[in-house]
Amino acid sequence: MTDKDQKPVLAIMRPESYLKDSVKMAESYGFDTVAAPMIEIVEMRDEEFGGFVKRVLGGRSDYVIFTSANGIDFTLRKIPEEEKEAFIDALKNTNVIAIGPNTQKALIELGIGGSGMPDVYSSEGLVEYLCPDVKGKTVDVARSSFGATLLISGLNKCGASVFETQVYTLAKPEGETQKELVRHALDGKISVFAFTSSMMVRNFFAQADAMGAGDRIVAALNDSLVSAIGIPTAKTLKSYGVDVEIIPERYTFEAMLGDVRSYISNNP
């Protein structure tokens, strides 16, 4: 096989729970893959969670926002089994908002159809989508502890009463798998890097720094094709001195794969 015939090698660094499906999807787009989680999802419950559940069950939430399928999953895990059906039924009678199609799909699987969704799958998109309707309304947000502050501040500026509960957090996995991905990058064995969050970027560079490869890893990335989901992720990469060639218009992993595939086809 010639170099021209070889498949591009894509680095996938998504959480373990996403990894298998992400690799399968990438392979369907014609990539070989190197997979190593650079983010670990960890369950948590803050002091606001009980109030969130009571407002939903009592019909006092005008809007409930989920910013990820994980947010839905970790919310339901914390609700007692005997209350779960009532909670889901209450959501069906509430304006439930999904940040994007994957979150919306998770809601549909629970029987919660008709959820709203912004055109732009981001905190900014949510604020723009909801701002005309939320003045004087109660808005509940269930998300990770690393969610963008812009969502809460933006909805407050629109006149909403916003309550946030953090139902999971993110951690940095460390092990031989992560080290091996960095080694592959330094050896020039990776063609494309797919970064899906700012924390993924920071964890990747923290791993490289721990291996004494901080400067060399920047050069390795700039010798490859780098893609980022969302402007914040791209800005984080640029703060490390990394050039970002691709930011998909739709903030999904599949959209990223399609845009990377098109870019490679048009720039042989």
Secondary structure, DSSP 8 states (H G I E B T S, - for coil): --TTTS--EEEE---HHHHHHHHHHHHHTT-EEEE--S-EEEE---TTHHHHHHHHHTT--SEEEESSHHHHHHHHHTS-HHHHHHHHHHHHTSEEEESSHHHHHHHHHTT--S-B--SS-SHHHHHHHHGGG-TT-EEEEEEETT--HHHHHHHHHTT-EEEEEEEEEEE---SHHHHHHHHHHHTT--SEEEE-SHHHHHHHHHHHHHTT-HHHHHHHHHTSEEEESSHHHHHHHHHTT----B--SS-SHHHHHHHHHHHHHH--
